[in-house]
């Protein structure tokens, strides 16, 4: 279960939003390359980014509702914010690992 993320500190939701990947899935699908389960890497990446964006939106909404008094249980907002923070940390670590792997691959001499 992925918990939605919210903005933390002075940054608003627009600073934390992640845009769509676009047509990544079409180029892979057009060549016939698909991952197990029938979805392409681009589709999987697009879904993961959408999920991250949704978690951030949910966290933003929860923190705004807590600030305006629309929700009375602060644990809902805290949980949403922490889940969003963890999702963003995970995405950041994944990006770092992919960057390191790509750099290593490109520096490999044949």
C-alpha positions as CSV (number, residue, x, y, z in Angstrom):
1,X,0.0,0.0,0.0
2,X,1.4,3.4,-1.0
3,X,0.6,6.3,1.2
4,X,0.1,9.6,-0.5
5,X,2.6,12.4,0.0
6,X,2.0,16.0,0.9
7,X,4.1,19.2,0.8
8,X,6.4,19.7,3.7
9,X,7.5,23.1,4.9
10,X,7.1,26.3,2.9
11,X,6.9,24.5,-0.4
12,X,3.5,24.1,-1.9
13,X,2.0,21.2,-3.8
14,X,3.2,22.6,-7.2
15,X,6.8,22.3,-6.1
16,X,6.3,18.6,-5.3
17,X,4.2,17.5,-8.2
18,X,5.7,15.2,-10.8
19,X,4.6,15.4,-14.4
20,X,3.8,12.5,-16.6
21,X,6.4,10.6,-18.6
22,X,4.5,10.9,-21.9
23,X,5.1,8.4,-24.7
24,X,7.8,6.2,-23.2
25,X,5.5,3.2,-23.3
26,X,4.7,3.7,-27.0
27,X,8.3,3.5,-28.3
28,X,9.0,0.2,-26.4
29,X,5.6,-1.3,-27.3
30,X,6.1,-0.3,-31.0
31,X,9.2,-2.4,-31.2
32,X,7.5,-5.4,-29.5
33,X,9.5,-5.2,-26.3
34,X,7.3,-5.7,-23.3
35,X,7.9,-6.7,-19.7
36,X,6.4,-9.7,-17.9
37,X,2.7,-9.3,-17.6
38,X,2.4,-7.5,-20.9
39,X,3.2,-3.9,-19.8
40,X,6.2,-2.1,-21.0
41,X,8.8,-0.4,-18.9
42,X,7.5,3.0,-19.9
43,X,4.0,2.0,-18.7
44,X,5.3,0.8,-15.4
45,X,7.4,3.9,-14.9
46,X,4.4,6.1,-15.8
47,X,2.2,4.3,-13.3
48,X,4.8,4.6,-10.6
49,X,5.2,8.3,-11.1
50,X,1.4,8.7,-11.1
51,X,1.2,6.8,-7.9
52,X,3.9,9.1,-6.4
53,X,2.0,12.2,-7.5
54,X,-1.3,10.8,-6.1
55,X,0.4,10.2,-2.7
56,X,1.7,13.7,-2.7
57,X,-1.7,15.2,-3.6
58,X,-3.3,13.1,-0.8
59,X,-0.8,14.3,1.7
60,X,-1.2,17.9,0.7
61,X,-5.0,17.7,1.0
62,X,-4.7,16.0,4.4
63,X,-2.3,18.7,5.8
64,X,-4.6,21.5,4.4
65,X,-7.6,19.8,6.0
66,X,-5.8,19.6,9.3
67,X,-4.7,23.2,9.1
68,X,-8.3,24.4,8.4
69,X,-9.9,22.1,11.0
70,X,-11.8,19.9,8.6
71,X,-10.2,16.8,10.1
72,X,-9.9,16.3,13.8
73,X,-7.6,13.3,13.9
74,X,-4.0,14.6,13.3
75,X,-2.7,11.0,12.9
76,X,-4.4,10.9,9.5
77,X,-2.5,13.9,8.2
78,X,0.8,12.7,9.8
79,X,0.4,9.3,8.3
80,X,-0.3,10.7,4.9
81,X,2.7,13.1,5.1
82,X,5.0,10.4,6.3
83,X,3.9,8.0,3.6
84,X,4.5,10.7,1.0
85,X,7.9,11.4,2.4
86,X,8.8,7.8,2.3
87,X,7.6,7.4,-1.2
88,X,9.7,10.4,-2.3
89,X,12.7,9.0,-0.5
90,X,12.3,5.7,-2.2
91,X,11.9,7.3,-5.6
92,X,15.0,9.4,-4.9
93,X,17.0,6.3,-4.0
94,X,15.8,4.4,-7.0
95,X,16.8,7.3,-9.3
96,X,20.3,7.4,-7.7
97,X,20.7,3.7,-8.1
98,X,19.6,3.9,-11.8
99,X,22.0,6.8,-12.4
100,X,24.9,4.9,-10.9
101,X,24.0,1.8,-12.9
102,X,23.8,3.8,-16.1
103,X,27.1,5.5,-15.5
104,X,28.8,2.2,-14.8
105,X,27.3,0.7,-18.0
106,X,28.4,3.6,-20.1
107,X,31.9,3.6,-18.7
108,X,32.3,-0.1,-19.4
109,X,34.9,-0.7,-22.1
110,X,34.4,-3.5,-24.6
